[in-house]
Amino acid sequence: MNASSSRTLAAICESCTTKIQSVAELLLLSCCVRPVLTETIRFLPSEKLHDSITSTLRSITDLSKTLVSSVHMISAKWVEICDSVEELSSVLIKFMEIICHACYLITVNFAKCTLAETGLIDKYSVCYSGLEIKLSCFRLKRTRIDELSPQIIIDLCSNISKHIAVITDICRTAGQNVKDEGLQDQFKLSVKSVTCAAGCLIASIKSYKSNPNITQHSRVMVFCEPVIASSQALVAFATEKDFNGCEGTLTVQSKDVQKRILGSCMSVVSASIQLCKTVRDLTYDMITSHHRERLKSCTEAISHGAVKLIKILDDYDINKLLSDYIAKQHDLSPDLSRFCSNQSLPFLPDMSLSSLPMLSSPTLVSRSFDSTSTTSSVETNSFSLYSEDENSHSVNERNHGDQSNTQDHHSDNSTSFSSSENSLASR
């Protein structure tokens, strides 16, 4: 493995490790009593929940073994190893989301426990999208100019655009439904700040593609900073307690069950994190046998944690619990009167990726308030990396001008992880 391949693999391992750790903090270590309403879970049939958990655990076990086998090969193909690490990371995140939701269904079903109250904003969705934006910008900044291939640029820009669209969609919906005019303006300005910063970044990347040099590359790195700063500021604002509803309440008995389930899940996640870190260490030191022994220990820990978790979940009929929960949601409506104006409020914003524009080249999605409607209209700015239309900048300026005028019209009218179930229990 040459130096360039080693750097790429190490960067991917570090990025995936950071992502897994951050999601584990949000879902597992926080012991938050909330449902996880991702697209996958919301459209998952109730009779498939247990099978989905079992198949996801099987995928994690198989991927870990495949990754170890690839590393042990004499002629190790670093591209395949990178793909395996990224796939393992994606499956682990899906696994944590499903387990956290199943744990919520089990624990709130105990006597004297209460369901969580829905707020204006789904905290996990906003935090996860903010994390994806930050990691993508970090990857852009840290990749050397001779290793920043067109495919990497396309992937990173597509990811940034997609998750900016998710955040702005959620926050725009929330901004339309708060009573306080100051909060409405704060949401509008925060969304505009993120979209403008991202527009500058995509424009600088477009210039870099047409004329790759050190100056253009430096410009890309410079404009990553405002995207990170503005998106993280919006995430911090949107996830304030007042906008996120209330957590459910648990009894002592249900809390013990919660710790058992999340602790077993954490043991699988911790072993997977150590596996990714060991692969990263191997890129710098392929000779030491200690790293290869750690790989075997990690795969064994993953298998052991998976078996333990399945045994715990087998004690509960989680398919029926999910079916009952869905039935309850049809009978309950969230009490958001202290936030909402007289406009209609959806239960949750549409987070399906099918609602986002999926173009062949990266685009930045921005939205503007329609002066005659309470819903947001989607506009796609011409930030395509391969676009030859030089008039795109003037079009975007007009779009921003129209957006500003419409907003004025409205205002006038209205971690490092040790596999520690002990640490989780202490929380």
Buried (B, 14 or more C-beta within 10 A) or exposed (E): BEEEBBBBBBBBBBBBBBBBBBBBEBBBBBBBBBBBBBBEBBEBEBEEBBEBBBEBBEBBBEBBBBBBEBBEEEEBEBEEBBBBBBBBBBBBBBBBBBBBBBBBBBBBBBEEBEBBBBBBBBBBBBBBBBBBBBBBBBBBBBBEBEEBEEEBBBBBBBBBBBBBBBBBBBBBBBBBBBEEEEBBBBBBEBBBBBBBBBBBBBBBBBBBBEEBEEEBBEBBBEBBEBBBBBBBBBBEBBBEEEBBBBBBBBEEEBBEBBBBBBBBBBBBBBBBBBBBBBBBBBBEEEEEEEBBEBBEEBBEBBBBBBEBBBEBBEEBBBBBBBBBBEEEBEEEEBEBEEBBBEEEBEEBBEBEEEEBEEEEEBBBBBBBBEEEEBBBEBBBBBBBBEEEEEEBBEEBEEBBEEBEEBBEEBEEEEEEBEBBBEBBEEE
